[in-house]
């Protein structure tokens, strides 16, 4: 990952990730490690929550396509080191947020998905 280039978005617009039952499996430990790392980062970088959540759906049986999606988030983070929330001790601050709901668009189970910025 040291020599990789960065990307501009954590997940491509319109990218459809699926269970990929015929795909090649990857190491569960490394995939779950990446997902755990990304979950930890959502406290200071909430703009990756949606993409990380989509990847986390497949932690039980990860495939190469899921690993590539998780790596894209890492490539995005490499190029966005200066972005994020900084929590200063003793300061009271107001947080404003925007959320978006995508009703019944999940191709697997027709459940609603949502995102936030």
Biopython code that builds the backbone (N, CA, C, O; Angstrom):
import numpy as np
from Bio.PDB.StructureBuilder import StructureBuilder

atoms = [
    (1, "UNK", "N", (0.817, -1.200, 0.000)),
    (1, "UNK", "CA", (0.000, 0.000, 0.000)),
    (1, "UNK", "C", (0.863, 1.266, 0.000)),
    (1, "UNK", "O", (0.365, 2.346, -0.319)),
    (2, "UNK", "N", (2.142, 1.149, 0.352)),
    (2, "UNK", "CA", (3.006, 2.325, 0.386)),
    (2, "UNK", "C", (3.177, 2.960, -0.985)),
    (2, "UNK", "O", (3.278, 4.182, -1.089)),
    (3, "UNK", "N", (3.210, 2.159, -2.025)),
    (3, "UNK", "CA", (3.472, 2.667, -3.370)),
    (3, "UNK", "C", (2.210, 2.846, -4.200)),
    (3, "UNK", "O", (2.306, 3.095, -5.402)),
    (4, "UNK", "N", (1.040, 2.727, -3.604)),
    (4, "UNK", "CA", (-0.200, 2.864, -4.373)),
    (4, "UNK", "C", (-0.516, 4.338, -4.605)),
    (4, "UNK", "O", (-0.052, 5.216, -3.878)),
    (5, "UNK", "N", (-1.308, 4.579, -5.627)),
    (5, "UNK", "CA", (-1.755, 5.948, -5.889)),
    (5, "UNK", "C", (-3.093, 6.172, -5.203)),
    (5, "UNK", "O", (-3.791, 5.212, -4.877)),
    (6, "UNK", "N", (-3.453, 7.421, -4.983)),
    (6, "UNK", "CA", (-4.707, 7.728, -4.301)),
    (6, "UNK", "C", (-5.836, 7.876, -5.322)),
    (6, "UNK", "O", (-5.591, 8.086, -6.510)),
    (7, "UNK", "N", (-7.063, 7.765, -4.844)),
    (7, "UNK", "CA", (-8.252, 7.962, -5.668)),
    (7, "UNK", "C", (-9.063, 9.102, -5.072)),
    (7, "UNK", "O", (-8.844, 9.488, -3.924)),
    (8, "UNK", "N", (-10.000, 9.645, -5.849)),
    (8, "UNK", "CA", (-10.738, 10.832, -5.417)),
    (8, "UNK", "C", (-11.990, 10.539, -4.606)),
    (8, "UNK", "O", (-12.468, 11.415, -3.887)),
    (9, "UNK", "N", (-12.535, 9.325, -4.702)),
    (9, "UNK", "CA", (-13.751, 8.972, -3.973)),
    (9, "UNK", "C", (-13.565, 7.613, -3.301)),
    (9, "UNK", "O", (-12.863, 6.755, -3.835)),
    (10, "UNK", "N", (-14.192, 7.403, -2.121)),
    (10, "UNK", "CA", (-14.042, 6.120, -1.450)),
    (10, "UNK", "C", (-14.741, 4.965, -2.156)),
    (10, "UNK", "O", (-14.324, 3.815, -2.020)),
    (11, "UNK", "N", (-15.801, 5.260, -2.909)),
    (11, "UNK", "CA", (-16.495, 4.234, -3.688)),
    (11, "UNK", "C", (-17.051, 4.907, -4.930)),
    (11, "UNK", "O", (-17.681, 5.961, -4.844)),
    (12, "UNK", "N", (-16.818, 4.302, -6.075)),
    (12, "UNK", "CA", (-17.275, 4.892, -7.332)),
    (12, "UNK", "C", (-18.784, 5.055, -7.350)),
    (12, "UNK", "O", (-19.509, 4.202, -6.838)),
    (13, "UNK", "N", (-19.259, 6.147, -7.937)),
    (13, "UNK", "CA", (-20.682, 6.406, -8.053)),
    (13, "UNK", "C", (-21.332, 5.326, -8.912)),
    (13, "UNK", "O", (-20.862, 5.028, -10.010)),
    (14, "UNK", "N", (-22.399, 4.752, -8.413)),
    (14, "UNK", "CA", (-23.118, 3.731, -9.159)),
    (14, "UNK", "C", (-22.499, 2.350, -9.093)),
    (14, "UNK", "O", (-22.987, 1.430, -9.750)),
    (15, "UNK", "N", (-21.426, 2.176, -8.309)),
    (15, "UNK", "CA", (-20.776, 0.870, -8.194)),
    (15, "UNK", "C", (-21.693, -0.076, -7.438)),
    (15, "UNK", "O", (-22.171, 0.253, -6.352)),
    (16, "UNK", "N", (-21.934, -1.228, -7.997)),
    (16, "UNK", "CA", (-22.816, -2.214, -7.381)),
    (16, "UNK", "C", (-21.974, -3.364, -6.835)),
    (16, "UNK", "O", (-21.359, -4.108, -7.599)),
    (17, "UNK", "N", (-21.951, -3.501, -5.534)),
    (17, "UNK", "CA", (-21.228, -4.593, -4.905)),
    (17, "UNK", "C", (-22.253, -5.676, -4.560)),
    (17, "UNK", "O", (-23.346, -5.373, -4.081)),
    (18, "UNK", "N", (-21.897, -6.927, -4.802)),
    (18, "UNK", "CA", (-22.827, -8.023, -4.551)),
    (18, "UNK", "C", (-22.105, -9.143, -3.805)),
    (18, "UNK", "O", (-20.907, -9.050, -3.538)),
    (19, "UNK", "N", (-22.839, -10.196, -3.473)),
    (19, "UNK", "CA", (-22.266, -11.312, -2.722)),
    (19, "UNK", "C", (-21.188, -12.043, -3.519)),
    (19, "UNK", "O", (-20.289, -12.639, -2.925)),
    (20, "UNK", "N", (-21.256, -12.012, -4.835)),
    (20, "UNK", "CA", (-20.249, -12.613, -5.716)),
    (20, "UNK", "C", (-19.974, -14.079, -5.349)),
    (20, "UNK", "O", (-18.847, -14.420, -4.992)),
    (21, "UNK", "N", (-20.999, -14.955, -5.435)),
    (21, "UNK", "CA", (-20.816, -16.345, -5.001)),
    (21, "UNK", "C", (-19.792, -17.132, -5.815)),
    (21, "UNK", "O", (-19.226, -18.102, -5.310)),
    (22, "UNK", "N", (-19.545, -16.741, -7.050)),
    (22, "UNK", "CA", (-18.584, -17.480, -7.873)),
    (22, "UNK", "C", (-17.180, -16.876, -7.833)),
    (22, "UNK", "O", (-16.270, -17.381, -8.492)),
    (23, "UNK", "N", (-16.998, -15.801, -7.068)),
    (23, "UNK", "CA", (-15.695, -15.146, -6.997)),
    (23, "UNK", "C", (-14.688, -15.911, -6.165)),
    (23, "UNK", "O", (-15.036, -16.811, -5.401)),
    (24, "UNK", "N", (-13.441, -15.536, -6.330)),
    (24, "UNK", "CA", (-12.351, -16.173, -5.573)),
    (24, "UNK", "C", (-12.325, -15.614, -4.149)),
    (24, "UNK", "O", (-12.376, -14.401, -3.947)),
    (25, "UNK", "N", (-12.247, -16.507, -3.175)),
    (25, "UNK", "CA", (-12.225, -16.108, -1.765)),
    (25, "UNK", "C", (-10.871, -15.505, -1.394)),
    (25, "UNK", "O", (-9.848, -15.825, -2.000)),
    (26, "UNK", "N", (-10.883, -14.631, -0.392)),
    (26, "UNK", "CA", (-9.652, -14.039, 0.134)),
    (26, "UNK", "C", (-9.534, -14.406, 1.616)),
    (26, "UNK", "O", (-10.464, -14.958, 2.204)),
    (27, "UNK", "N", (-8.399, -14.099, 2.199)),
    (27, "UNK", "CA", (-8.144, -14.386, 3.599)),
    (27, "UNK", "C", (-9.106, -13.592, 4.489)),
    (27, "UNK", "O", (-9.147, -12.363, 4.434)),
    (28, "UNK", "N", (-9.881, -14.315, 5.313)),
    (28, "UNK", "CA", (-10.857, -13.672, 6.193)),
    (28, "UNK", "C", (-10.195, -12.728, 7.190)),
    (28, "UNK", "O", (-10.712, -11.643, 7.458)),
    (29, "UNK", "N", (-9.057, -13.134, 7.738)),
    (29, "UNK", "CA", (-8.400, -12.325, 8.765)),
    (29, "UNK", "C", (-7.967, -10.964, 8.230)),
    (29, "UNK", "O", (-8.189, -9.943, 8.881)),
    (30, "UNK", "N", (-7.357, -10.943, 7.061)),
    (30, "UNK", "CA", (-6.894, -9.664, 6.528)),
    (30, "UNK", "C", (-8.073, -8.767, 6.142)),
    (30, "UNK", "O", (-8.024, -7.556, 6.357)),
    (31, "UNK", "N", (-9.128, -9.352, 5.575)),
    (31, "UNK", "CA", (-10.298, -8.548, 5.198)),
    (31, "UNK", "C", (-10.966, -7.976, 6.442)),
    (31, "UNK", "O", (-11.303, -6.792, 6.479)),
    (32, "UNK", "N", (-11.156, -8.805, 7.454)),
    (32, "UNK", "CA", (-11.773, -8.317, 8.693)),
    (32, "UNK", "C", (-10.891, -7.295, 9.390)),
    (32, "UNK", "O", (-11.399, -6.379, 10.036)),
    (33, "UNK", "N", (-9.580, -7.440, 9.267)),
    (33, "UNK", "CA", (-8.664, -6.453, 9.826)),
    (33, "UNK", "C", (-8.821, -5.096, 9.161)),
    (33, "UNK", "O", (-8.815, -4.065, 9.833)),
    (34, "UNK", "N", (-8.962, -5.096, 7.839)),
    (34, "UNK", "CA", (-9.171, -3.834, 7.110)),
    (34, "UNK", "C", (-10.497, -3.209, 7.510)),
    (34, "UNK", "O", (-10.566, -2.004, 7.750)),
    (35, "UNK", "N", (-11.561, -4.024, 7.586)),
    (35, "UNK", "CA", (-12.873, -3.506, 7.968)),
    (35, "UNK", "C", (-12.829, -2.939, 9.392)),
    (35, "UNK", "O", (-13.404, -1.881, 9.646)),
    (36, "UNK", "N", (-12.166, -3.617, 10.312)),
    (36, "UNK", "CA", (-12.032, -3.114, 11.673)),
    (36, "UNK", "C", (-11.280, -1.792, 11.724)),
    (36, "UNK", "O", (-11.657, -0.885, 12.467)),
    (37, "UNK", "N", (-10.226, -1.685, 10.939)),
    (37, "UNK", "CA", (-9.467, -0.441, 10.853)),
    (37, "UNK", "C", (-10.357, 0.688, 10.332)),
    (37, "UNK", "O", (-10.336, 1.795, 10.870)),
    (38, "UNK", "N", (-11.134, 0.411, 9.292)),
    (38, "UNK", "CA", (-12.018, 1.431, 8.718)),
    (38, "UNK", "C", (-13.119, 1.825, 9.698)),
    (38, "UNK", "O", (-13.496, 2.995, 9.765)),
    (39, "UNK", "N", (-13.638, 0.861, 10.458)),
    (39, "UNK", "CA", (-14.659, 1.183, 11.464)),
    (39, "UNK", "C", (-14.084, 2.112, 12.529)),
    (39, "UNK", "O", (-14.762, 3.032, 12.986)),
    (40, "UNK", "N", (-12.856, 1.877, 12.918)),
    (40, "UNK", "CA", (-12.195, 2.738, 13.895)),
    (40, "UNK", "C", (-12.043, 4.159, 13.340)),
    (40, "UNK", "O", (-12.221, 5.132, 14.073)),
    (41, "UNK", "N", (-11.722, 4.277, 12.072)),
    (41, "UNK", "CA", (-11.510, 5.587, 11.467)),
    (41, "UNK", "C", (-12.787, 6.397, 11.275)),
    (41, "UNK", "O", (-12.715, 7.614, 11.103)),
    (42, "UNK", "N", (-13.945, 5.758, 11.301)),
    (42, "UNK", "CA", (-15.183, 6.497, 11.060)),
    (42, "UNK", "C", (-15.465, 7.540, 12.145)),
    (42, "UNK", "O", (-16.248, 8.461, 11.915)),
    (43, "UNK", "N", (-14.851, 7.417, 13.306)),
    (43, "UNK", "CA", (-15.040, 8.417, 14.362)),
    (43, "UNK", "C", (-14.475, 9.768, 13.952)),
    (43, "UNK", "O", (-15.041, 10.805, 14.297)),
    (44, "UNK", "N", (-13.369, 9.769, 13.221)),
    (44, "UNK", "CA", (-12.749, 11.028, 12.816)),
    (44, "UNK", "C", (-12.959, 11.334, 11.334)),
    (44, "UNK", "O", (-12.739, 12.466, 10.902)),
    (45, "UNK", "N", (-13.377, 10.351, 10.561)),
    (45, "UNK", "CA", (-13.581, 10.563, 9.135)),
    (45, "UNK", "C", (-14.922, 9.965, 8.716)),
    (45, "UNK", "O", (-14.970, 8.904, 8.092)),
    (46, "UNK", "N", (-16.007, 10.652, 9.063)),
    (46, "UNK", "CA", (-17.340, 10.089, 8.847)),
    (46, "UNK", "C", (-17.739, 9.950, 7.384)),
    (46, "UNK", "O", (-18.730, 9.282, 7.090)),
    (47, "UNK", "N", (-17.018, 10.545, 6.474)),
    (47, "UNK", "CA", (-17.374, 10.473, 5.059)),
    (47, "UNK", "C", (-17.095, 9.111, 4.451)),
    (47, "UNK", "O", (-17.456, 8.878, 3.297)),
    (48, "UNK", "N", (-16.462, 8.200, 5.186)),
    (48, "UNK", "CA", (-16.228, 6.846, 4.670)),
    (48, "UNK", "C", (-17.234, 5.842, 5.232)),
    (48, "UNK", "O", (-17.150, 4.653, 4.923)),
    (49, "UNK", "N", (-18.181, 6.297, 6.051)),
    (49, "UNK", "CA", (-19.106, 5.393, 6.727)),
    (49, "UNK", "C", (-19.905, 4.557, 5.739)),
    (49, "UNK", "O", (-19.999, 3.341, 5.908)),
    (50, "UNK", "N", (-20.473, 5.162, 4.729)),
    (50, "UNK", "CA", (-21.316, 4.419, 3.803)),
    (50, "UNK", "C", (-20.510, 3.358, 3.062)),
    (50, "UNK", "O", (-20.910, 2.194, 3.019)),
    (51, "UNK", "N", (-19.387, 3.746, 2.482)),
    (51, "UNK", "CA", (-18.566, 2.796, 1.721)),
    (51, "UNK", "C", (-18.058, 1.672, 2.619)),
    (51, "UNK", "O", (-18.021, 0.513, 2.206)),
    (52, "UNK", "N", (-17.666, 2.013, 3.850)),
    (52, "UNK", "CA", (-17.192, 1.000, 4.782)),
    (52, "UNK", "C", (-18.323, 0.050, 5.158)),
    (52, "UNK", "O", (-18.105, -1.156, 5.274)),
    (53, "UNK", "N", (-19.521, 0.577, 5.347)),
    (53, "UNK", "CA", (-20.671, -0.248, 5.689)),
    (53, "UNK", "C", (-21.033, -1.231, 4.594)),
    (53, "UNK", "O", (-21.409, -2.370, 4.871)),
    (54, "UNK", "N", (-20.920, -0.793, 3.354)),
    (54, "UNK", "CA", (-21.191, -1.686, 2.224)),
    (54, "UNK", "C", (-20.181, -2.830, 2.209)),
    (54, "UNK", "O", (-20.551, -3.986, 2.003)),
    (55, "UNK", "N", (-18.920, -2.512, 2.424)),
    (55, "UNK", "CA", (-17.885, -3.559, 2.449)),
    (55, "UNK", "C", (-18.047, -4.483, 3.651)),
    (55, "UNK", "O", (-17.769, -5.678, 3.552)),
    (56, "UNK", "N", (-18.490, -3.947, 4.779)),
    (56, "UNK", "CA", (-18.630, -4.745, 5.996)),
    (56, "UNK", "C", (-19.728, -5.797, 5.874)),
    (56, "UNK", "O", (-19.720, -6.773, 6.624)),
    (57, "UNK", "N", (-20.654, -5.628, 4.965)),
    (57, "UNK", "CA", (-21.727, -6.612, 4.783)),
    (57, "UNK", "C", (-21.195, -7.982, 4.388)),
    (57, "UNK", "O", (-21.854, -8.995, 4.620)),
    (58, "UNK", "N", (-20.011, -8.018, 3.793)),
    (58, "UNK", "CA", (-19.484, -9.249, 3.229)),
    (58, "UNK", "C", (-18.298, -9.805, 4.017)),
    (58, "UNK", "O", (-17.490, -10.553, 3.468)),
    (59, "UNK", "N", (-18.185, -9.447, 5.293)),
    (59, "UNK", "CA", (-17.043, -9.905, 6.082)),
    (59, "UNK", "C", (-17.101, -11.395, 6.389)),
    (59, "UNK", "O", (-16.069, -11.980, 6.720)),
    (60, "UNK", "N", (-18.258, -12.030, 6.294)),
    (60, "UNK", "CA", (-18.370, -13.452, 6.592)),
    (60, "UNK", "C", (-17.773, -14.323, 5.483)),
    (60, "UNK", "O", (-17.228, -15.393, 5.754)),
    (61, "UNK", "N", (-17.878, -13.865, 4.247)),
    (61, "UNK", "CA", (-17.370, -14.641, 3.118)),
    (61, "UNK", "C", (-16.806, -13.685, 2.061)),
    (61, "UNK", "O", (-17.391, -13.540, 0.988)),
    (62, "UNK", "N", (-15.670, -13.028, 2.357)),
    (62, "UNK", "CA", (-15.144, -12.018, 1.434)),
    (62, "UNK", "C", (-14.542, -12.627, 0.176)),
    (62, "UNK", "O", (-13.931, -13.696, 0.204)),
    (63, "UNK", "N", (-14.731, -11.924, -0.909)),
    (63, "UNK", "CA", (-14.186, -12.327, -2.205)),
    (63, "UNK", "C", (-13.197, -11.254, -2.673)),
    (63, "UNK", "O", (-13.043, -10.217, -2.028)),
    (64, "UNK", "N", (-12.542, -11.511, -3.780)),
    (64, "UNK", "CA", (-11.561, -10.565, -4.322)),
    (64, "UNK", "C", (-12.225, -9.223, -4.629)),
    (64, "UNK", "O", (-11.630, -8.172, -4.390)),
    (65, "UNK", "N", (-13.445, -9.248, -5.154)),
    (65, "UNK", "CA", (-14.141, -7.991, -5.477)),
    (65, "UNK", "C", (-14.390, -7.161, -4.223)),
    (65, "UNK", "O", (-14.320, -5.933, -4.279)),
    (66, "UNK", "N", (-14.678, -7.800, -3.101)),
    (66, "UNK", "CA", (-14.896, -7.079, -1.849)),
    (66, "UNK", "C", (-13.579, -6.493, -1.331)),
    (66, "UNK", "O", (-13.543, -5.368, -0.832)),
    (67, "UNK", "N", (-12.509, -7.264, -1.456)),
    (67, "UNK", "CA", (-11.196, -6.772, -1.036)),
    (67, "UNK", "C", (-10.782, -5.562, -1.873)),
    (67, "UNK", "O", (-10.210, -4.611, -1.342)),
    (68, "UNK", "N", (-11.064, -5.590, -3.168)),
    (68, "UNK", "CA", (-10.736, -4.449, -4.026)),
    (68, "UNK", "C", (-11.524, -3.209, -3.617)),
    (68, "UNK", "O", (-10.996, -2.098, -3.661)),
    (69, "UNK", "N", (-12.785, -3.388, -3.218)),
    (69, "UNK", "CA", (-13.583, -2.250, -2.746)),
    (69, "UNK", "C", (-13.020, -1.689, -1.454)),
    (69, "UNK", "O", (-12.956, -0.471, -1.283)),
    (70, "UNK", "N", (-12.613, -2.560, -0.543)),
    (70, "UNK", "CA", (-12.018, -2.101, 0.716)),
    (70, "UNK", "C", (-10.686, -1.394, 0.462)),
    (70, "UNK", "O", (-10.378, -0.394, 1.111)),
    (71, "UNK", "N", (-9.904, -1.908, -0.474)),
    (71, "UNK", "CA", (-8.631, -1.261, -0.796)),
    (71, "UNK", "C", (-8.846, 0.110, -1.417)),
    (71, "UNK", "O", (-8.036, 1.013, -1.211)),
    (72, "UNK", "N", (-9.933, 0.279, -2.178)),
    (72, "UNK", "CA", (-10.201, 1.597, -2.757)),
    (72, "UNK", "C", (-10.444, 2.623, -1.661)),
    (72, "UNK", "O", (-10.038, 3.777, -1.793)),
    (73, "UNK", "N", (-11.097, 2.219, -0.588)),
    (73, "UNK", "CA", (-11.295, 3.140, 0.539)),
    (73, "UNK", "C", (-9.946, 3.515, 1.143)),
    (73, "UNK", "O", (-9.721, 4.674, 1.490)),
    (74, "UNK", "N", (-9.048, 2.541, 1.269)),
    (74, "UNK", "CA", (-7.713, 2.836, 1.791)),
    (74, "UNK", "C", (-6.948, 3.757, 0.849)),
    (74, "UNK", "O", (-6.235, 4.652, 1.302)),
    (75, "UNK", "N", (-7.091, 3.547, -0.456)),
    (75, "UNK", "CA", (-6.433, 4.435, -1.423)),
    (75, "UNK", "C", (-6.987, 5.843, -1.311)),
    (75, "UNK", "O", (-6.247, 6.818, -1.445)),
    (76, "UNK", "N", (-8.285, 5.956, -1.066)),
    (76, "UNK", "CA", (-8.893, 7.268, -0.874)),
    (76, "UNK", "C", (-8.329, 7.935, 0.376)),
    (76, "UNK", "O", (-8.004, 9.122, 0.361)),
    (77, "UNK", "N", (-8.216, 7.176, 1.446)),
    (77, "UNK", "CA", (-7.693, 7.736, 2.695)),
    (77, "UNK", "C", (-6.252, 8.206, 2.549)),
    (77, "UNK", "O", (-5.836, 9.163, 3.202)),
    (78, "UNK", "N", (-5.500, 7.538, 1.701)),
    (78, "UNK", "CA", (-4.118, 7.954, 1.479)),
    (78, "UNK", "C", (-4.058, 9.362, 0.896)),
    (78, "UNK", "O", (-3.161, 10.134, 1.236)),
    (79, "UNK", "N", (-4.999, 9.702, 0.027)),
    (79, "UNK", "CA", (-5.016, 11.018, -0.599)),
    (79, "UNK", "C", (-5.775, 12.074, 0.176)),
    (79, "UNK", "O", (-5.773, 13.240, -0.219)),
    (80, "UNK", "N", (-6.429, 11.698, 1.276)),
    (80, "UNK", "CA", (-7.235, 12.663, 2.035)),
    (80, "UNK", "C", (-6.769, 12.765, 3.484)),
    (80, "UNK", "O", (-7.588, 12.847, 4.400)),
    (81, "UNK", "N", (-5.480, 12.759, 3.685)),
    (81, "UNK", "CA", (-4.929, 12.795, 5.042)),
    (81, "UNK", "C", (-5.268, 14.081, 5.794)),
    (81, "UNK", "O", (-5.302, 14.087, 7.024)),
    (82, "UNK", "N", (-5.514, 15.156, 5.074)),
    (82, "UNK", "CA", (-5.787, 16.430, 5.736)),
    (82, "UNK", "C", (-7.262, 16.619, 6.061)),
    (82, "UNK", "O", (-7.621, 17.590, 6.726)),
    (83, "UNK", "N", (-8.121, 15.715, 5.608)),
    (83, "UNK", "CA", (-9.548, 15.814, 5.902)),
    (83, "UNK", "C", (-9.872, 15.036, 7.168)),
    (83, "UNK", "O", (-9.168, 14.090, 7.522)),
    (84, "UNK", "N", (-10.932, 15.434, 7.843)),
    (84, "UNK", "CA", (-11.369, 14.698, 9.020)),
    (84, "UNK", "C", (-11.821, 15.626, 10.124)),
    (84, "UNK", "O", (-11.690, 16.845, 10.017)),
    (85, "UNK", "N", (-12.347, 15.054, 11.171)),
    (85, "UNK", "CA", (-12.787, 15.806, 12.339)),
    (85, "UNK", "C", (-11.714, 15.745, 13.412)),
    (85, "UNK", "O", (-11.134, 14.691, 13.670)),
    (86, "UNK", "N", (-11.464, 16.871, 14.023)),
    (86, "UNK", "CA", (-10.517, 16.927, 15.139)),
    (86, "UNK", "C", (-11.307, 17.283, 16.379)),
    (86, "UNK", "O", (-11.990, 18.307, 16.411)),
    (87, "UNK", "N", (-11.222, 16.454, 17.393)),
    (87, "UNK", "CA", (-11.937, 16.664, 18.642)),
    (87, "UNK", "C", (-10.972, 17.273, 19.651)),
    (87, "UNK", "O", (-10.084, 16.591, 20.164)),
    (88, "UNK", "N", (-11.152, 18.549, 19.928)),
    (88, "UNK", "CA", (-10.280, 19.234, 20.868)),
    (88, "UNK", "C", (-10.856, 19.140, 22.275)),
    (88, "UNK", "O", (-12.060, 19.308, 22.469)),
    (89, "UNK", "N", (-10.014, 18.876, 23.238)),
    (89, "UNK", "CA", (-10.459, 18.766, 24.626)),
    (89, "UNK", "C", (-10.879, 20.130, 25.149)),
    (89, "UNK", "O", (-10.178, 21.122, 24.945)),
    (90, "UNK", "N", (-12.014, 20.180, 25.818)),
    (90, "UNK", "CA", (-12.458, 21.412, 26.450)),
    (90, "UNK", "C", (-13.194, 22.372, 25.538)),
    (90, "UNK", "O", (-13.675, 23.402, 26.012)),
    (91, "UNK", "N", (-13.302, 22.087, 24.267)),
    (91, "UNK", "CA", (-14.023, 22.978, 23.354)),
    (91, "UNK", "C", (-15.410, 22.423, 23.083)),
    (91, "UNK", "O", (-15.582, 21.225, 22.859)),
    (92, "UNK", "N", (-16.396, 23.309, 23.105)),
    (92, "UNK", "CA", (-17.750, 22.930, 22.757)),
    (92, "UNK", "C", (-17.962, 23.309, 21.289)),
    (92, "UNK", "O", (-17.793, 24.471, 20.920)),
    (93, "UNK", "N", (-18.321, 22.361, 20.475)),
    (93, "UNK", "CA", (-18.509, 22.659, 19.057)),
    (93, "UNK", "C", (-19.843, 22.106, 18.583)),
    (93, "UNK", "O", (-20.407, 21.188, 19.177)),
    (94, "UNK", "N", (-20.326, 22.689, 17.505)),
    (94, "UNK", "CA", (-21.590, 22.285, 16.921)),
    (94, "UNK", "C", (-21.307, 21.497, 15.653)),
    (94, "UNK", "O", (-20.565, 21.956, 14.784)),
    (95, "UNK", "N", (-21.889, 20.324, 15.547)),
    (95, "UNK", "CA", (-21.681, 19.469, 14.392)),
    (95, "UNK", "C", (-22.936, 19.475, 13.531)),
    (95, "UNK", "O", (-24.033, 19.210, 14.023)),
    (96, "UNK", "N", (-22.776, 19.776, 12.245)),
    (96, "UNK", "CA", (-23.883, 19.745, 11.307)),
    (96, "UNK", "C", (-23.662, 18.583, 10.365)),
    (96, "UNK", "O", (-22.529, 18.302, 9.974)),
    (97, "UNK", "N", (-24.730, 17.910, 10.000)),
    (97, "UNK", "CA", (-24.599, 16.729, 9.153)),
    (97, "UNK", "C", (-25.720, 16.680, 8.129)),
    (97, "UNK", "O", (-26.755, 17.326, 8.289)),
    (98, "UNK", "N", (-25.500, 15.909, 7.082)),
    (98, "UNK", "CA", (-26.484, 15.666, 6.041)),
    (98, "UNK", "C", (-26.592, 14.163, 5.852)),
    (98, "UNK", "O", (-25.578, 13.468, 5.788)),
    (99, "UNK", "N", (-27.808, 13.660, 5.762)),
    (99, "UNK", "CA", (-27.981, 12.231, 5.514)),
    (99, "UNK", "C", (-28.848, 12.024, 4.282)),
    (99, "UNK", "O", (-29.628, 12.891, 3.886)),
    (100, "UNK", "N", (-28.689, 10.865, 3.700)),
    (100, "UNK", "CA", (-29.409, 10.534, 2.481)),
    (100, "UNK", "C", (-29.891, 9.094, 2.596)),
    (100, "UNK", "O", (-29.137, 8.219, 3.021)),
    (101, "UNK", "N", (-31.139, 8.845, 2.221)),
    (101, "UNK", "CA", (-31.678, 7.488, 2.265)),
    (101, "UNK", "C", (-31.921, 6.997, 0.842)),
    (101, "UNK", "O", (-32.367, 7.751, -0.023)),
    (102, "UNK", "N", (-31.628, 5.755, 0.624)),
    (102, "UNK", "CA", (-31.826, 5.123, -0.677)),
    (102, "UNK", "C", (-32.792, 3.962, -0.443)),
    (102, "UNK", "O", (-32.368, 2.853, -0.118)),
    (103, "UNK", "N", (-34.068, 4.215, -0.607)),
    (103, "UNK", "CA", (-35.098, 3.258, -0.220)),
    (103, "UNK", "C", (-35.163, 2.054, -1.154)),
    (103, "UNK", "O", (-35.381, 2.193, -2.357)),
    (104, "UNK", "N", (-34.971, 0.877, -0.578)),
    (104, "UNK", "CA", (-35.122, -0.418, -1.250)),
    (104, "UNK", "C", (-34.236, -0.569, -2.479)),
    (104, "UNK", "O", (-34.668, -1.164, -3.467)),
    (105, "UNK", "N", (-33.024, -0.055, -2.453)),
    (105, "UNK", "CA", (-32.137, -0.152, -3.609)),
    (105, "UNK", "C", (-31.095, -1.250, -3.481)),
    (105, "UNK", "O", (-30.351, -1.488, -4.433)),
    (106, "UNK", "N", (-31.012, -1.921, -2.354)),
    (106, "UNK", "CA", (-30.058, -3.010, -2.218)),
    (106, "UNK", "C", (-30.497, -4.164, -3.109)),
    (106, "UNK", "O", (-31.607, -4.675, -2.962)),
    (107, "UNK", "N", (-29.631, -4.579, -4.037)),
    (107, "UNK", "CA", (-29.995, -5.613, -5.000)),
    (107, "UNK", "C", (-30.141, -6.988, -4.356)),
    (107, "UNK", "O", (-30.824, -7.853, -4.905)),
    (108, "UNK", "N", (-29.513, -7.203, -3.206)),
    (108, "UNK", "CA", (-29.559, -8.526, -2.586)),
    (108, "UNK", "C", (-30.871, -8.787, -1.860)),
    (108, "UNK", "O", (-31.498, -9.826, -2.064)),
    (109, "UNK", "N", (-31.289, -7.851, -1.015)),
    (109, "UNK", "CA", (-32.449, -8.107, -0.169)),
    (109, "UNK", "C", (-33.495, -7.002, -0.219)),
    (109, "UNK", "O", (-34.455, -7.030, 0.551)),
    (110, "UNK", "N", (-33.330, -6.039, -1.104)),
    (110, "UNK", "CA", (-34.273, -4.929, -1.296)),
    (110, "UNK", "C", (-34.486, -4.097, -0.038)),
    (110, "UNK", "O", (-35.534, -3.470, 0.119)),
    (111, "UNK", "N", (-33.512, -4.084, 0.851)),
    (111, "UNK", "CA", (-33.588, -3.245, 2.041)),
    (111, "UNK", "C", (-33.078, -1.848, 1.715)),
    (111, "UNK", "O", (-32.371, -1.645, 0.728)),
    (112, "UNK", "N", (-33.444, -0.899, 2.549)),
    (112, "UNK", "CA", (-32.984, 0.465, 2.346)),
    (112, "UNK", "C", (-31.545, 0.612, 2.786)),
    (112, "UNK", "O", (-31.102, -0.041, 3.732)),
    (113, "UNK", "N", (-30.828, 1.460, 2.106)),
    (113, "UNK", "CA", (-29.465, 1.807, 2.491)),
    (113, "UNK", "C", (-29.432, 3.311, 2.724)),
    (113, "UNK", "O", (-30.285, 4.041, 2.219)),
    (114, "UNK", "N", (-28.478, 3.760, 3.464)),
    (114, "UNK", "CA", (-28.373, 5.200, 3.701)),
    (114, "UNK", "C", (-26.924, 5.607, 3.736)),
    (114, "UNK", "O", (-26.031, 4.772, 3.884)),
    (115, "UNK", "N", (-26.696, 6.896, 3.598)),
    (115, "UNK", "CA", (-25.355, 7.439, 3.647)),
    (115, "UNK", "C", (-25.362, 8.743, 4.402)),
    (115, "UNK", "O", (-26.420, 9.324, 4.645)),
    (116, "UNK", "N", (-24.203, 9.199, 4.767)),
    (116, "UNK", "CA", (-24.115, 10.450, 5.493)),
    (116, "UNK", "C", (-22.835, 11.191, 5.190)),
    (116, "UNK", "O", (-21.818, 10.602, 4.823)),
    (117, "UNK", "N", (-22.910, 12.493, 5.353)),
    (117, "UNK", "CA", (-21.727, 13.342, 5.167)),
    (117, "UNK", "C", (-21.589, 14.218, 6.359)),
    (117, "UNK", "O", (-20.661, 15.023, 6.429)),
]
sb = StructureBuilder()
sb.init_structure("model")
sb.init_model(0)
sb.init_chain("A")
sb.init_seg("    ")
for serial, (resi, resn, name, xyz) in enumerate(atoms, 1):
    if name == "N":
        sb.init_residue(resn, " ", resi, " ")
    sb.init_atom(name, np.array(xyz, "f"), 0.0, 1.0, " ", f" {name:<3s}", serial, name[0])
structure = sb.get_structure()
